[in-house]
Amino acid sequence: MTGTELTADVSAERVRDTTVFARVSPEQKLRLVQASRPAGT
């Protein structure tokens, strides 16, 4: 998945099902990390 394919509402399921993220901006990386963390942490 490339940075242009990422939307503002990245779901945990989408992050889990994707193997490679390419050309991702620092802001998108932060959203990916936040989506991959369990809720409440």
N, C-alpha and C positions, 0 to 999 in steps of 0.2 A: 504494500500500500504506500502510495506517495503522499507527501504533505498536501498536495492539491486535492486529494480524495478525502482528507479528514474534514469533518465538520465540527462545529462548536460543541456539539453534544456527543462526545465519544463515549460509547457504552463499554462496560467491563467485558461483556460478551464479545464485542467486536475486537477489543484489544487481545483477549485470550485466544481468539480464533485466527489472528493474523500472526504470521511468523516473522516477516521482515517489514520494517518501516524505513522508507528512504526519503531523503530530502525533506526532513522535518525541521521546522523552526524551533527555537528554544521554547516559545510559548506553547507550541503543539506538544513538545516533549513533556512539559509540565502537565498538560491535560492528560496525556497518556499515562503518566505515573499516577496522577490522582484517580484516574478511572481504574487502574489496575489494583489499587489498594482497597482493602475491604472497608465498607462504610463504618464510620466512627473512629477511624485511626488517623 
